Amino acid sequence: HEGKLSATVYMTPIEDLENSVSFDDLGVGSHMVTSVDIYYNAGHPGVESPHAHVVLHHDEGAEARLAE
């Protein structure tokens, strides 16, 4: 958004979390992370199974840009 990387989003299957699967050395789109949101999603096209969204916001204005 606005030519800036706003967020890195991980979609982590709930089943994997319940089965103690680890996710190590995940890439981050930018070294700067100003906030992190984690929320449940029941599924959507592309990731149909229930999962958690882990959203790393990369600057103070990222959340507002993503909301547009």
C-alpha positions as CSV (number, residue, x, y, z in Angstrom):
1,H,0.0,0.0,0.0
2,E,1.3,3.4,-1.0
3,G,4.4,1.6,-2.3
4,K,5.3,0.4,1.2
5,L,5.4,-3.1,2.6
6,S,2.6,-2.9,5.2
7,A,2.6,-6.3,6.8
8,T,3.8,-9.9,6.8
9,V,0.9,-12.3,7.3
10,Y,1.2,-15.9,8.4
11,M,-1.8,-18.2,8.3
12,T,-1.2,-21.0,10.8
13,P,-3.5,-24.0,10.7
14,I,-5.3,-24.5,14.1
15,E,-4.8,-28.2,13.7
16,D,-1.1,-27.8,13.5
17,L,-1.1,-25.6,16.6
18,E,-3.2,-28.2,18.5
19,N,-0.7,-30.9,17.4
20,S,2.3,-28.9,18.7
21,V,3.8,-28.2,15.3
22,S,6.6,-25.7,15.4
23,F,7.2,-23.0,12.8
24,D,10.9,-22.0,13.0
25,D,12.9,-19.4,11.2
26,L,10.0,-17.7,9.4
27,G,10.9,-14.9,7.0
28,V,9.9,-11.4,7.9
29,G,9.2,-9.0,5.0
30,S,11.0,-6.1,6.9
31,H,13.3,-5.9,9.8
32,M,11.0,-3.3,11.4
33,V,7.9,-4.6,13.2
34,T,5.8,-2.0,15.1
35,S,2.9,-4.3,16.2
36,V,1.6,-7.8,15.9
37,D,-2.0,-8.9,15.7
38,I,-3.2,-12.6,16.0
39,Y,-6.7,-13.6,15.3
40,Y,-8.8,-16.6,14.4
41,N,-10.2,-17.2,10.9
42,A,-12.7,-20.0,10.2
43,G,-11.4,-20.4,6.6
44,H,-11.5,-18.6,3.3
45,P,-10.7,-19.2,-0.3
46,G,-7.1,-20.3,-0.6
47,V,-6.9,-21.4,3.1
48,E,-10.1,-23.3,3.7
49,S,-9.3,-24.9,7.0
50,P,-9.5,-23.0,10.3
51,H,-6.3,-21.1,11.0
52,A,-4.8,-18.2,13.0
53,H,-3.7,-15.0,11.2
54,V,-0.4,-13.7,12.6
55,V,0.0,-10.2,11.2
56,L,3.3,-8.3,11.6
57,H,2.8,-4.6,10.9
58,H,5.9,-2.9,9.5
59,D,5.4,0.7,10.5
60,E,3.1,3.0,12.5
61,G,0.8,3.6,9.5
62,A,0.5,0.0,8.3
63,E,-2.8,-0.8,10.0
64,A,-4.5,2.3,8.6
65,R,-3.2,1.5,5.0
66,L,-4.4,-2.0,5.2
67,A,-7.9,-0.9,6.4
68,E,-8.4,1.2,3.2
